[in-house]
């Protein structure tokens, strides 16, 4: 069993810590978070050591791997310290909030024999993984277009927005990674538009956006369209369509059940969508951790790397540049 330390006791940290506890190949040694009221009850619940200093958790002699679920601006120093001590890392996206810092981190990690995996959990969700398998099996021929709709049920708290790095680096980056995952080629052109429709005050507070659209093209001409919005009153909206030369693959939203109802008042009524990513991707988080631990135990390659994090961030930065300049950005 691998000794694991989870850094961060917020909503993502709780998911990872509970998944580690439930995994047969891992033992949760410690949970670290500078907020005592967050880390103490979680560590007590899971029978782990509570630490206020994440660097102490990384250096813990019984820890072989760490899972980073802390704010974005802490990812780089925590990741690098773990690599220096020879610890494996599973880190939430992005590598860092800026491209320059992210590139520097990737360059430093490359100098070590390090095992670092970026936590793009959607790759491990059952339906997305099946779409990728079907593409690789040639079921729809050559991919021509990928269309991704991703909308949150409501605006995040202002404090989260302030530390997030903006919608492109925080929210859209998942869809940019999924675009790379499904296209099978790197985009070479990016154009984007963005608006402040949900919260007009984003202009003065954080210079962020809440509603965006991105179009991308690969060198061979494959196309991808992504649309995001921070508010969808009907729930957490996650859909993907992949159109190919001999067919199409479609992934729809998930609901609590598949029951549909008919009556004098409604026709084909269904339950609301799952409320948020914590419910929608519960299975994906567990599968992601399993892939990480299995690769470490078996000595096989990790399914994602810091390079995936860097490439997704490059696309996010290109989209932001396109919004600001009104031009298509060539990569």
C-alpha positions as CSV (number, residue, x, y, z in Angstrom):
1,X,0.0,0.0,0.0
2,X,1.2,3.5,-0.8
3,X,1.2,6.2,1.9
4,X,-0.7,9.2,0.6
5,X,-0.9,12.8,1.8
6,X,-3.8,15.0,0.6
7,X,-3.0,18.7,0.5
8,X,-6.1,20.8,0.8
9,X,-9.2,20.1,2.9
10,X,-11.7,22.0,0.8
11,X,-14.3,20.5,-1.5
12,X,-11.7,18.9,-3.9
13,X,-9.5,17.8,-1.0
14,X,-12.4,16.1,0.7
15,X,-13.2,14.1,-2.5
16,X,-9.6,13.0,-2.9
17,X,-9.1,12.2,0.8
18,X,-12.2,10.0,1.0
19,X,-11.3,8.3,-2.3
20,X,-7.8,7.5,-1.0
21,X,-9.2,6.1,2.2
22,X,-11.5,3.8,0.2
23,X,-8.8,2.6,-2.2
24,X,-7.2,-0.9,-1.5
25,X,-3.8,0.2,-2.8
26,X,-3.5,3.3,-0.6
27,X,-3.3,4.4,3.0
28,X,-4.2,8.0,3.9
29,X,-1.3,9.2,6.1
30,X,-2.1,12.9,6.4
31,X,-4.3,15.7,5.3
32,X,-2.8,19.2,5.3
33,X,-4.5,22.5,5.2
34,X,-3.6,25.8,7.0
35,X,-7.2,26.2,8.1
36,X,-7.6,24.1,11.2
37,X,-11.4,24.1,11.2
38,X,-11.2,22.5,7.8
39,X,-8.4,19.9,8.2
40,X,-9.1,18.7,11.8
41,X,-12.6,17.2,11.3
42,X,-11.7,15.7,7.9
43,X,-8.6,14.0,9.2
44,X,-10.4,12.8,12.3
45,X,-13.2,11.4,10.1
46,X,-10.7,9.4,8.0
47,X,-8.3,8.4,10.7
48,X,-5.4,10.4,9.3
49,X,-2.9,12.9,10.8
50,X,-4.0,16.5,10.5
51,X,-1.3,19.0,9.6
52,X,-1.4,22.7,9.1
53,X,1.8,22.8,7.0
54,X,1.5,21.1,3.5
55,X,5.3,21.0,3.2
56,X,5.4,19.0,6.4
57,X,3.0,16.5,4.8
58,X,5.2,16.2,1.7
59,X,8.2,15.5,3.9
60,X,6.4,12.9,6.1
61,X,8.5,9.8,6.1
62,X,5.5,7.5,5.6
63,X,4.3,9.4,2.5
64,X,5.2,8.1,-1.0
65,X,2.8,10.2,-3.0
66,X,0.8,13.4,-2.6
67,X,-2.5,14.7,-4.0
68,X,-2.7,18.4,-4.5
69,X,-6.1,20.0,-4.1
70,X,-5.0,23.4,-2.9
71,X,-5.5,26.9,-4.6
72,X,-3.9,27.4,-8.0
73,X,-1.2,29.7,-6.8
74,X,0.2,27.1,-4.4
75,X,0.4,24.2,-7.0
76,X,3.9,25.0,-8.3
77,X,5.9,25.2,-5.0
78,X,4.1,22.1,-3.6
79,X,4.6,20.1,-6.7
80,X,8.3,21.0,-7.0
81,X,9.0,20.2,-3.4
82,X,7.4,16.8,-3.8
83,X,9.5,16.1,-6.9
84,X,12.7,17.2,-5.1
85,X,11.9,14.6,-2.4
86,X,11.1,11.9,-4.8
87,X,7.4,11.8,-4.1
88,X,4.8,11.0,-6.8
89,X,2.3,13.8,-7.5
90,X,-1.4,13.9,-8.6
91,X,-2.1,17.7,-9.0
92,X,-5.3,19.5,-9.8
93,X,-5.3,21.8,-12.8
94,X,-3.7,24.1,-13.7
95,X,0.0,23.8,-13.2
96,X,0.0,27.5,-12.3
97,X,-2.2,30.5,-13.2
98,X,0.4,32.0,-15.6
99,X,2.0,30.4,-18.7
100,X,5.5,31.5,-17.8
101,X,5.5,30.0,-14.3
102,X,3.9,26.8,-15.7
103,X,6.6,26.4,-18.3
104,X,9.3,27.0,-15.6
105,X,7.7,24.3,-13.4
106,X,7.5,21.8,-16.3
107,X,11.2,22.5,-17.2
108,X,12.3,21.9,-13.5
109,X,10.2,18.7,-13.3
110,X,11.9,17.4,-16.5
111,X,15.2,17.5,-14.7
112,X,14.0,14.9,-12.2
113,X,12.9,11.3,-12.6
114,X,9.5,12.4,-11.4
115,X,6.1,10.9,-11.6
116,X,3.6,13.8,-11.9
117,X,0.1,13.4,-13.1
118,X,-2.3,16.3,-13.9
119,X,-5.8,15.7,-12.6
120,X,-8.0,16.1,-15.7
121,X,-10.7,14.0,-14.2
122,X,-13.1,14.1,-17.1
123,X,-10.9,11.8,-19.1
124,X,-11.8,9.1,-16.6
125,X,-15.5,9.6,-16.6
126,X,-17.2,6.4,-18.0
127,X,-18.9,8.1,-21.0
128,X,-16.0,10.3,-22.1
129,X,-13.6,7.3,-21.8
130,X,-16.0,5.3,-24.0
131,X,-16.1,8.0,-26.6
132,X,-12.3,8.0,-26.8
133,X,-12.3,4.2,-27.1
134,X,-14.9,4.3,-29.9
135,X,-12.8,7.0,-31.7
136,X,-9.7,4.9,-31.4
137,X,-11.6,1.8,-32.6
138,X,-12.6,3.7,-35.8
139,X,-16.3,3.5,-35.1
140,X,-17.0,7.0,-36.6
141,X,-14.1,7.1,-39.1
142,X,-12.0,10.2,-39.1
143,X,-13.0,12.9,-36.6
144,X,-14.2,16.1,-38.2
145,X,-15.8,18.1,-35.5
146,X,-16.0,18.1,-31.7
147,X,-18.6,20.2,-29.9
148,X,-18.4,20.7,-26.2
149,X,-21.1,22.4,-24.0
150,X,-20.1,23.0,-20.4
151,X,-22.2,25.2,-18.1
152,X,-22.2,25.5,-14.3
153,X,-25.4,25.8,-12.3
154,X,-24.4,29.2,-10.8
155,X,-21.6,31.7,-10.2
156,X,-18.9,30.6,-7.8
157,X,-18.3,32.7,-4.7
158,X,-16.4,36.0,-5.3
159,X,-13.4,34.8,-3.3
160,X,-13.1,31.8,-5.6
161,X,-13.4,33.9,-8.7
162,X,-10.6,36.2,-7.4
163,X,-8.2,33.3,-6.9
164,X,-9.2,31.2,-9.9
165,X,-7.2,32.8,-12.6
166,X,-10.3,33.5,-14.7
167,X,-12.9,31.4,-16.5
168,X,-10.5,30.3,-19.3
169,X,-7.8,29.0,-16.9
170,X,-10.3,27.7,-14.3
171,X,-13.4,26.3,-16.1
172,X,-12.7,26.2,-19.8
173,X,-9.3,24.4,-19.2
174,X,-11.2,21.2,-18.6
175,X,-12.9,21.5,-21.9
176,X,-9.7,22.4,-23.7
177,X,-8.1,19.3,-22.3
178,X,-11.2,17.3,-23.4
179,X,-10.9,18.8,-26.9
180,X,-7.2,17.6,-27.1
181,X,-8.3,14.2,-25.8
182,X,-11.0,13.7,-28.4
183,X,-9.5,15.5,-31.5
184,X,-6.4,13.4,-31.4
185,X,-4.4,16.4,-32.7
186,X,-3.2,19.7,-31.2
187,X,-5.2,22.8,-32.2
188,X,-3.1,25.4,-34.1
189,X,-5.7,28.2,-34.4
190,X,-7.9,29.6,-31.6
191,X,-10.5,32.3,-31.7
192,X,-12.8,33.2,-28.8
193,X,-15.5,35.7,-27.7
194,X,-16.5,36.4,-24.1
195,X,-19.2,38.4,-22.3
196,X,-20.2,39.5,-18.8
197,X,-23.9,38.6,-18.9
198,X,-24.5,36.9,-15.6
199,X,-22.4,39.3,-13.4
200,X,-21.6,42.7,-14.9
201,X,-19.5,43.5,-11.9
202,X,-16.8,41.1,-13.1
203,X,-15.4,44.0,-15.1
204,X,-14.5,46.1,-12.1
205,X,-13.7,43.3,-9.7
206,X,-11.6,40.7,-11.4
207,X,-11.6,41.5,-15.2
208,X,-13.2,38.1,-15.8
209,X,-16.0,36.8,-17.9
210,X,-19.0,34.4,-17.3
211,X,-20.1,33.4,-20.8
212,X,-17.6,32.4,-23.5
213,X,-17.3,30.6,-26.8
214,X,-14.2,29.2,-28.4
215,X,-13.5,27.8,-31.9
216,X,-10.3,25.9,-32.7
217,X,-8.8,24.1,-35.7
218,X,-6.0,21.6,-36.0
219,X,-3.4,21.5,-38.8
220,X,-5.4,18.8,-40.7
221,X,-8.6,20.9,-40.5
222,X,-10.4,19.2,-37.6
223,X,-12.6,21.6,-35.8
224,X,-13.7,22.1,-32.2
225,X,-16.3,24.4,-30.7
226,X,-16.6,25.0,-26.9
227,X,-19.3,27.0,-25.1
228,X,-19.2,27.8,-21.4
229,X,-21.5,29.7,-19.1
230,X,-21.2,30.1,-15.3
231,X,-25.0,30.0,-14.9
232,X,-27.5,27.4,-16.2
233,X,-30.7,27.6,-14.2
234,X,-31.6,23.9,-15.0
235,X,-28.4,22.4,-13.5
236,X,-24.9,21.2,-14.4
237,X,-24.9,21.0,-18.2
238,X,-22.2,18.7,-19.6
239,X,-22.5,17.5,-23.2
240,X,-20.2,16.3,-26.0
241,X,-20.7,15.5,-29.6
242,X,-18.0,14.0,-31.9
243,X,-18.8,14.0,-35.6
244,X,-16.8,11.8,-37.9
245,X,-16.6,10.7,-41.5
246,X,-18.7,7.5,-40.9
247,X,-20.9,8.4,-37.9
248,X,-21.3,10.4,-34.7
249,X,-20.9,9.9,-30.9
250,X,-23.1,11.8,-28.5
251,X,-22.7,12.1,-24.7
252,X,-25.7,13.5,-22.9
253,X,-26.2,14.9,-19.3
254,X,-26.7,12.6,-16.3
255,X,-29.7,12.6,-14.1
256,X,-30.5,10.8,-10.8
257,X,-32.6,8.2,-12.7
258,X,-33.6,7.5,-16.3
259,X,-37.3,7.6,-15.4
260,X,-39.6,9.7,-17.7
261,X,-43.1,10.6,-16.7
262,X,-46.3,11.3,-18.6
263,X,-49.5,12.8,-17.2
264,X,-52.2,15.3,-18.0
265,X,-49.8,18.1,-17.1
266,X,-46.5,16.9,-18.5
267,X,-45.2,14.9,-21.4
268,X,-41.9,13.0,-21.1
269,X,-41.0,14.9,-17.9
270,X,-37.6,14.0,-16.4
271,X,-35.8,14.7,-13.2
272,X,-33.4,17.8,-13.1
273,X,-29.8,17.4,-14.1
274,X,-27.3,16.5,-11.4
275,X,-26.5,19.6,-9.4
276,X,-22.8,20.2,-9.8
277,X,-19.4,18.6,-10.6
278,X,-19.2,16.9,-7.2
279,X,-22.1,14.7,-8.1
280,X,-21.6,14.6,-11.9
281,X,-18.0,13.4,-11.7
282,X,-18.0,11.4,-8.5
283,X,-17.1,8.2,-10.4
284,X,-14.5,10.1,-12.5
285,X,-12.5,11.3,-9.4
286,X,-12.4,7.7,-8.1
287,X,-11.3,6.3,-11.4
288,X,-8.7,9.0,-11.8
289,X,-7.1,8.2,-8.4
290,X,-7.2,4.5,-9.3
291,X,-5.4,5.1,-12.6
292,X,-2.7,7.1,-10.7
293,X,-2.2,4.5,-8.0
294,X,-2.2,1.6,-10.4
295,X,0.4,3.2,-12.6
296,X,2.6,3.8,-9.5
297,X,2.2,0.2,-8.2
298,X,2.6,-1.4,-11.6
299,X,5.4,0.9,-12.8
300,X,3.4,1.8,-15.9
301,X,3.2,5.3,-17.5
302,X,0.9,7.8,-15.9
303,X,-2.1,8.6,-18.1
304,X,-1.6,12.3,-18.0
305,X,1.4,14.6,-17.4
306,X,2.4,18.1,-16.6
307,X,2.8,18.6,-20.3
308,X,-1.0,18.1,-20.7
309,X,-1.5,20.8,-18.1
310,X,0.8,23.1,-19.9
311,X,-0.7,22.5,-23.3
312,X,-4.3,23.1,-22.0
313,X,-3.1,26.3,-20.4
314,X,-1.5,27.5,-23.6
315,X,-4.9,27.1,-25.3
316,X,-6.6,29.0,-22.5
317,X,-4.1,31.8,-22.8
318,X,-4.6,31.9,-26.6
319,X,-8.4,32.1,-26.1
320,X,-8.0,35.0,-23.7
321,X,-5.6,36.8,-26.1
322,X,-8.2,36.3,-28.9
323,X,-10.9,37.9,-26.7
324,X,-8.7,40.9,-25.9
325,X,-7.4,41.4,-29.5
326,X,-10.4,40.3,-31.5
327,X,-8.2,38.2,-33.7
328,X,-7.6,34.5,-34.3
329,X,-4.4,33.3,-32.4
330,X,-2.0,31.1,-34.3
331,X,-0.1,28.5,-32.2
